[in-house]
Structure formats: structure tokens, C-alpha cells
């Protein structure tokens, strides 16, 4: 019995909101060692950037992220800073 090859995955364009949100989350891999935490954060940042999600402190608190080498407050400030940079890129 053989199996079919996996479905091809089309990556998001470099300038899309999705790519920017997940890139922010991936850039925090030093502080968020668990990949699933970064994926959840990326999804929530995407929703936040679209105006549908919660604010950053609520996102960090409710996702129960495993945080290393940085305090929760510092992580929130870092994420807010990166999100603000992305907002300037996308919405200008």
C-alpha cells in the first residue's frame, strides 16, 4: 500500500499581514522556546493586527506562554514595539 505525497504548502507573500505576525512570533524564539506557543502567539498577533483580537497584554496572559530569559512585562513591551513597527510598514 502506498500513500499520497503531502499537499503542497503555499507560503504567505512577504508583505502580507499573516507573514508579518508570524515573523514577529518567530523572532521571539529565544524567549518562547516552544514552537506551539509561537504559533498561537502568531495567530493572535494576526487577529490583533486585523483589529479582531485582544490587546497584547491580554494575549500574553491568556495564552499561558512558556517564557524564558525575560519577564512577562518586558516581553509585552517587546511585542508591542514590534507590532507598532509592523503597523507602520503595513498601514503607511
N, C-alpha and C positions, 0 to 999 in steps of 0.2 A: 504494500500500500504506500502511495506517495502522498505528500502534502503539497499544497499550492504555495508558491512564494508569497511573502507578505505583501500587503498592499503598499504601493509607493506612497511616500510621505512628501507632500509639497511644503517646503518651508515658507514661513511668512516673509513678505518683502521686507527689506532692511528699514524702510521708513514707516512701517505700519505700527499702530499703537500696540498691537499684540507683541511684536518683536521687542519694542522698547520696554514694555512692562516686564516681560520675562528676562530681558537682559539685565534690568535693574536687580531682579531677584538673584540671577546667576552671579552677578558681580559681588554679591554678599556671601559667597560660598565659604569664605574664611570665618564668618561669624555664624552662618547657618549650615552646619556640616551635613544635614540630612536632606537628600535630594527632594523628597516628597514635601518637606517644609518649604523649599524654594519654589516648587511648582504651585503649591497652594498660595504662597505669597504673590507669585507672578500673576495668577488668575485674579486675586483680589486687587492687585495694583491695576490690572487691566480694567476691571469694573470701576475702580476709583477714577481712573483717567477718563472713562466714558461718562462719568457723572452718575453712575448707578450704585456705586459701592459706598462703604463706610469710610470714615476718616482714618488716617494712618494709625494713630494710637489704638483705635478700636480693632483695626485689622491685626496688629501685632498682638494685642491682648487676647482676642477671641481665637486666633489660630494656634495658640499654645505652642509656639515655635521653640525648638531647642536652640538656645543662644549660647555661644561660647566667645570668650575673649573681649566681650563688650557688654555694657549694661543695657537693659531694655530701653532706657531713656535715650542713651547715645545711639542705639540702633534706630529708634524712631526719628531722631534728628537727622541721621544719615539718610534714611529712606526719604524723608520729606525733602531734603536737599536734592537728592537725585530725581525725585518726581518733579520738582519745580524746574530743574534743568530740562527734563523731557517736555514738560508743558510749554516751555519757551520755544523748543525746537518744533513741536508739532503745531502749536496754535499761533505761530507768528507768520 
